[in-house]
Amino acid sequence: MSKKIMLENIEELIQSVKQQRQNLSMLKLGSDVLKEEMRTKESCSFYDWFENDGEELKAHILGSTLSDIANLHEAWFDQYLSIYELYYGKDRRGWFSNKNKPKKLSSMENSKLEAYTDDISTLTTDLLSKLDLLIQRISARETLKFER
């Protein structure tokens, strides 16, 4: 795998995290965000790439950066799922699962949202910081070819 592909995939995750953060902000402000625009861990292309090609990254990047990113990515999506489920409910099969617009939250759900939002904000900052560090480390590796 080339340095270029690695950097492109990491940049894609950074943009995805920022977009989902924007979607969460819009939901919190009361704007409708279609369910299809909200990502799941399974629909995150970085997740597949990281799971499948992470071994090659490990050959070039030493230290805990990759495991930190994997743990933060997992925790970020766990927290994101909690917020997602507040607005859209748990995914169910059948007629009721076809709701595409977020529901209005009750006061108790708004309290939960505040706690989830605080947690995901911290996770987002930490994840983006680790991804920036990973970009720096990959960019600095002379043994990686830019294109292959």
N, C-alpha and C positions, 0 to 999 in steps of 0.2 A: 504494500500500500504506500502511496506516495505522500509526502509531506503536504502537498496541495490538497489531496482528498481528506486527510486528517483535519487540516485547518478548516476546510469547507464544512465538514460535518459538525465540528465544534461551533463554528459560527452559526450554523443552522439551529443548533440547540439554543444558543444565546438569544437569537431572534425569536424562537418559539417561546422561550420562557418570558421574554419581554412582552410578546403578544398576549400570552395567557394572563400575565399580570395586568395588562391593559383591559382584557375582557373582564377580569375580576373587578377592576375598578369601575368599569361601566355597569356591571351588575349591581354593585354596591350603591352606585348613584341612581339606580332605578331604571337604567336603560335596558332594553331587551337585547340579549345576545342569543342568537339561535343556538340550540343545543349542538348542532353540527360544527359550530365554530369552537366549541370547547373541546380541548384535546383530552385524551386518556393516555395512560402510560403505554398501552398497547398500540395506540395510533401515533405515538411519537417515533419518528424515524430514527432519532438518535439512540433510543433504547435498543432497537434491533442492531444497529451498527455497533454500539458499545458492547453489547452482549456477544456479538459474533466476532468482532475485530479487536476487542479489548486485549486479547492475548498478544497481538502484534504490538499494540501500544506499550504493554508491559515490558517488551524487549527493549524499548527505547527510553522509557520514562521510569526512572527509579524513584523510590520513596512512596509515601502514602497518598500522593495526589490522586491517583486513579481510584483507590478504594474510598477516599474521601468523597470524590465526585459521585461514585456509585451509590454511596450511602446517602448523600445529600439529594441526589436525583430521586431515589426511592422515597425518602422522607418528604420531599417536595410534592411528589405525586400523591402520597398518602394524605397530606394536608389539603392538597388541591381537590382530591376526591371528596373530602369532608365538605368543602365549600360547594362543590358541584352538586352533591346530593342534597344540600339545603335548598338549592334553587330548583333542581330538576327531579328530586327523589331518586330512589335507587332504581337502576335499570330493571325493568320488568318486561316480560313479553306480553303481547296482547294490545287491546285497543287503548288502554290508559297509558301505555308507554309511548304513544305517538305524540305526546305533548312536546312541542318544540320551543315554546317560550318559557322563560323562568317564572316561577310563581312568586307572589309577594310574600315576604317573610313576616312571621309573627314577632312579637317583642322578644320571646324566648329564643327564637331562631336568630334574631338580630344580635342578641348577646353572644350566642355561639359564634356567629359570624365575626364579631370583633376579636374574639380569642383566636379563631382560625386565621384571621387576617394578620394579626400580630405575629403568629408563628410562621406563616408563609412568607411574610416580609423579611424576617430574619433568615429563613432558609434561602430565599431568593438572593439576598445580598451575599450570603456565604457561597452559594452555588456559582453565581456569576464571578465572584472573586477567584474561586478555584479553577473555573474554566479559563479565565484570563491568565492565570498562572500556567495552566496546561498549554495554552497557545504560546506563551513565552518559552516554555521548555521545548516544545516541538520546534518552534522557529529557530532556537539556538542549536539544535542537534545537527551537526554537520554530516553525520553518518546517514541521515535521511535524505533521499533524493527528492527534489521538489516535484518532479514529474517522473512517471514511470511508464 
